[in-house]
Amino acid sequence: MGVVHAHGAAEWEQAISVGFVPLRLGHATDAFHGTLTQTALLPGFTLATVRTHGDSEVLRTPRLTCAEPREDLLFSLHLSGRGSVRQGEREVSLEPGSGAVYDAALPYSLRFPESSREIVLQMPRRMLSERFDRLDEARGRALTARQPATRVLSTFLRELAGTVPLLGAEERAELAWSAVDLLATALRAAAGQAWTVPTGRLALLESMRAFVRDHHADPELTPAVLARRHSVSVRYATALFAESGTSPAAYIRDQRLRRAYRALTDPRQSHRTVAGIAARVGFRDRTTFTRAFVRRYGTTPADLRAG
């Protein structure tokens, strides 16, 4: 666990740029000071508690996103004070118990007009995208304290932040995945309540995607089976997936690889062999699995697990 106490704008800009992603401080009051307490739960996955005293604004500028590109997602759970998150055309106010997801690959701003406290999760995008496919809709939208799933997530993160110094490495890793699961659940709940509901061709595509996510472990699942299950031709299914920049076969393979990546980095799955994990996510043989995994992640399954 690392703790940084910053006195003044320059020290705070340095602390949050090192702790999270390269950032710039838009402004801060003369008497501003802040504290950042941060712990790594998994490689690339951190839990931080942030306390600020005084008015401040944090910017991830277009220049920084170009000069220092990152593939991280961040989720801020607001605990006290007032705040807001702006990304693209969306801006949400943060009240105690609410939160928001924002993407370090794109410019954003965080505004805190008064002393504030929050918990921040930072993770590789793929960790959340494998659990929630509508990240474009999630960015810059609020998870409010009125939503039951958000309240469960909030309680979990508060307890995790308070007890993380007492946890071992394996417990931290397991709870990191639990945090991702709860965040994905809260996002799905919010999406079902307030965001765009797919219709027509988009609804059919979402139904096919959901079927793949639920049945990816079946080695018999192919584009033909998927199309037949939804009473369309393979050609029509291919055209639908092409509209989102992929194909039925590629989507099936991607879902299997995502599940495999998660299993290989989950301490709870350490007793399983690589071949066993491959079979468990729907691959018929280890060789095919390894080749696909290397193309997707640039490393072998065995090397990932060893690392």
C-alpha positions in Angstrom: 0.0 0.0 0.0 1.3 3.4 -0.9 0.3 6.7 0.8 1.1 10.1 -0.7 0.4 13.4 1.1 0.5 16.4 -1.3 0.7 20.0 -0.3 -0.2 22.4 -3.1 -1.2 22.0 -6.7 2.1 20.9 -8.2 2.6 18.0 -5.7 -1.0 16.9 -6.2 -0.7 16.9 -10.0 2.5 14.7 -9.7 0.8 12.3 -7.2 -2.3 11.6 -9.3 -0.4 11.4 -12.5 1.9 8.7 -11.1 -0.9 7.0 -9.2 -3.5 6.9 -12.0 -2.7 8.1 -15.5 -1.0 11.3 -16.7 -3.2 14.2 -15.7 -3.1 18.0 -15.4 -4.5 20.1 -12.7 -6.8 22.7 -14.2 -6.8 24.8 -11.0 -6.7 24.4 -7.2 -7.0 26.8 -4.3 -3.9 28.2 -2.7 -4.4 26.1 0.5 -5.2 22.9 -1.4 -3.8 19.6 -0.1 -4.7 16.0 -0.7 -4.0 12.4 0.3 -3.8 9.4 -2.0 -3.8 5.9 -0.6 -3.4 3.2 -3.2 -3.1 -0.6 -3.3 -2.6 -3.0 -6.2 -5.0 -5.9 -6.1 -4.0 -7.4 -9.4 -1.5 -6.4 -12.1 -2.9 -3.2 -13.6 -5.8 -3.2 -11.1 -5.7 -0.7 -8.2 -7.9 0.4 -5.4 -7.4 4.0 -4.1 -8.9 6.3 -1.5 -8.6 10.0 -2.4 -9.1 12.9 0.0 -8.9 16.5 -1.2 -9.2 19.7 0.8 -10.2 22.7 -1.2 -11.5 23.5 -4.7 -9.8 21.6 -7.6 -10.2 20.4 -11.1 -8.4 17.4 -12.7 -8.0 17.2 -16.5 -7.1 14.3 -18.8 -6.5 16.6 -21.9 -6.6 15.6 -25.6 -2.8 16.3 -25.7 -2.2 13.8 -22.9 -4.4 11.1 -24.4 -2.3 11.4 -27.6 1.1 11.7 -25.9 0.4 9.2 -23.1 -2.2 6.7 -24.4 -3.8 4.3 -21.9 -6.3 1.5 -22.0 -7.5 1.9 -18.5 -11.0 2.4 -17.1 -11.6 4.1 -13.8 -14.6 4.1 -11.6 -15.1 6.8 -8.9 -17.4 6.1 -5.9 -18.1 9.5 -4.3 -18.1 9.4 -0.5 -18.4 13.1 0.6 -18.5 16.6 -0.7 -19.6 17.6 -4.2 -18.1 16.5 -7.5 -18.7 15.9 -11.2 -17.3 13.9 -14.1 -17.4 15.1 -17.7 -16.4 12.9 -20.7 -17.4 13.8 -24.2 -20.8 15.5 -24.2 -21.9 13.9 -20.9 -21.5 15.4 -17.5 -22.8 13.9 -14.3 -22.9 15.3 -10.8 -21.6 13.1 -8.0 -23.4 12.9 -4.7 -22.3 10.7 -1.8 -23.0 7.1 -2.6 -23.1 7.6 -6.4 -20.3 6.9 -8.9 -19.3 7.1 -12.6 -17.1 5.2 -15.0 -14.6 7.1 -17.2 -12.1 6.0 -19.9 -8.5 7.1 -19.8 -8.3 6.6 -23.6 -10.4 9.7 -24.0 -10.3 13.2 -22.5 -12.2 13.8 -19.3 -12.4 16.2 -16.4 -13.1 15.8 -12.7 -14.4 18.8 -10.8 -14.4 19.1 -7.0 -15.6 22.5 -5.9 -15.2 21.6 -2.2 -13.3 19.2 0.0 -14.2 15.7 -1.1 -13.5 12.0 -0.5 -13.8 9.1 -3.0 -12.8 5.5 -3.7 -11.3 5.0 -7.2 -10.9 1.6 -9.0 -8.6 1.5 -12.0 -8.5 -1.5 -14.2 -7.6 -2.7 -17.7 -10.5 -2.1 -20.0 -10.8 -5.8 -20.9 -11.5 -6.7 -17.3 -14.8 -4.9 -17.4 -15.6 -5.2 -21.1 -15.8 -9.0 -20.7 -18.5 -8.6 -18.1 -20.4 -5.6 -19.7 -20.5 -5.0 -23.4 -22.0 -1.5 -23.5 -19.1 0.5 -22.2 -19.6 3.3 -24.7 -23.0 3.9 -23.1 -21.6 3.6 -19.6 -18.9 6.3 -19.9 -19.9 9.6 -18.3 -23.2 8.3 -16.8 -24.0 8.2 -13.1 -24.6 5.1 -11.0 -26.9 6.7 -8.4 -27.3 5.7 -4.8 -31.0 5.1 -5.5 -30.2 2.0 -7.4 -30.0 -1.1 -5.2 -27.1 -2.7 -7.1 -25.1 0.5 -6.7 -25.7 0.5 -3.0 -24.4 -3.1 -2.8 -21.3 -2.0 -4.8 -20.8 1.0 -2.6 -20.9 -1.1 0.6 -18.5 -3.6 -0.8 -15.9 -1.0 -1.9 -16.1 0.8 1.4 -15.4 -2.4 3.3 -12.7 -3.4 0.9 -10.9 -0.1 1.2 -11.0 -0.4 5.0 -9.7 -4.0 5.2 -7.3 -4.2 2.2 -4.2 -3.8 4.4 -5.1 -7.0 6.2 -5.6 -9.1 3.1 -3.1 -11.5 1.5 -2.3 -11.4 -2.2 -4.7 -14.2 -3.2 -7.5 -12.6 -1.2 -6.9 -9.3 -2.9 -6.9 -10.9 -6.3 -10.2 -12.7 -5.6 -11.8 -9.6 -4.3 -10.7 -7.5 -7.3 -12.7 -9.9 -9.5 -15.6 -9.6 -7.1 -15.4 -5.8 -7.5 -15.5 -6.1 -11.3 -18.5 -8.4 -11.1 -20.4 -6.0 -8.8 -19.6 -3.0 -11.0 -20.8 -4.9 -14.1 -24.0 -5.8 -12.3 -24.6 -2.2 -11.3 -23.9 -1.0 -14.9 -26.3 -3.6 -16.3 -29.0 -2.6 -13.8 -28.6 1.1 -14.7 -28.6 0.2 -18.4 -31.9 -1.7 -18.0 -33.5 1.2 -16.1 -32.5 4.3 -18.0 -30.4 3.8 -21.1 -31.3 3.0 -24.7 -33.2 -0.3 -25.2 -32.2 -2.0 -28.4 -34.9 -2.6 -31.0 -35.2 -4.2 -34.4 -31.9 -5.5 -35.9 -30.0 -4.2 -32.9 -32.2 -6.2 -30.5 -31.6 -9.3 -32.5 -27.9 -8.7 -32.5 -27.9 -8.2 -28.7 -29.9 -11.4 -28.2 -27.3 -13.3 -30.3 -24.5 -11.8 -28.3 -26.2 -12.7 -25.0 -26.7 -16.3 -26.2 -23.0 -16.5 -27.0 -22.0 -15.2 -23.6 -24.3 -17.7 -21.9 -23.2 -20.7 -24.1 -19.6 -20.0 -25.0 -18.4 -23.0 -23.1 -20.3 -25.4 -25.5 -17.7 -26.6 -28.0 -20.6 -27.3 -30.4 -21.5 -23.6 -30.6 -20.8 -22.3 -34.1 -22.1 -19.5 -36.3 -24.5 -22.0 -37.9 -25.9 -23.1 -34.5 -26.2 -19.5 -33.4 -28.1 -18.5 -36.6 -30.4 -21.5 -36.4 -31.1 -20.8 -32.7 -32.4 -17.3 -33.8 -34.2 -18.5 -36.9 -32.0 -16.6 -39.4 -29.5 -17.6 -42.0 -25.8 -17.6 -41.4 -25.5 -14.9 -44.0 -27.9 -12.7 -42.2 -26.2 -13.3 -38.9 -22.9 -12.4 -40.5 -24.3 -9.2 -41.8 -25.6 -8.3 -38.4 -22.3 -8.8 -36.6 -20.5 -7.0 -39.4 -22.4 -3.8 -38.5 -20.5 -3.9 -35.2 -17.1 -4.6 -36.8 -16.9 -8.3 -36.1 -18.3 -11.7 -37.2 -20.2 -14.5 -35.4 -17.1 -16.7 -35.3 -14.8 -13.9 -34.1 -17.3 -13.0 -31.3 -17.6 -16.6 -30.1 -13.8 -16.9 -30.1 -13.4 -13.6 -28.3 -15.8 -14.5 -25.5 -14.0 -17.8 -25.0 -10.6 -16.1 -24.9 -11.9 -13.5 -22.4 -13.2 -16.2 -20.1 -9.9 -18.0 -20.4 -7.9 -14.9 -19.6 -9.9 -14.3 -16.5 -9.5 -18.0 -15.4 -5.7 -17.9 -15.9 -5.4 -14.7 -13.8 -7.8 -15.9 -11.0 -6.1 -17.5 -8.0 -9.2 -19.5 -7.5 -8.6 -21.3 -10.8 -4.9 -22.1 -10.1 -5.6 -25.8 -9.6 -6.8 -26.1 -13.2 -4.4 -26.9 -16.0 -4.2 -24.8 -19.1 -5.7 -27.6 -21.2 -8.5 -27.9 -18.6 -9.2 -24.2 -18.8 -9.2 -24.3 -22.6 -11.8 -27.1 -22.6 -13.8 -25.4 -19.9 -14.3 -22.2 -22.1 -15.2 -24.2 -25.2 -11.9 -24.9 -27.1 -11.6 -28.5 -28.4 -7.8 -28.7 -28.1 -5.0 -26.8 -26.4 -3.0 -26.1 -29.6 -5.9 -24.1 -31.2 -6.5 -22.4 -28.0 -2.8 -21.3 -27.5 -2.6 -20.0 -31.1 -5.7 -17.9 -30.7 -4.6 -16.7 -27.2 -1.2 -15.5 -28.5 -2.8 -13.6 -31.4 -5.2 -11.9 -28.9 -2.9 -11.2 -26.0 0.6 -11.4 -27.3 1.6 -14.1 -24.8 1.0 -17.8 -24.2 -1.5 -18.9 -21.6 1.3 -20.6 -19.6 3.5 -17.4 -19.7 0.5 -15.3 -18.5 -0.1 -17.6 -15.6 3.5 -17.8 -14.7 3.8 -14.0 -14.8 
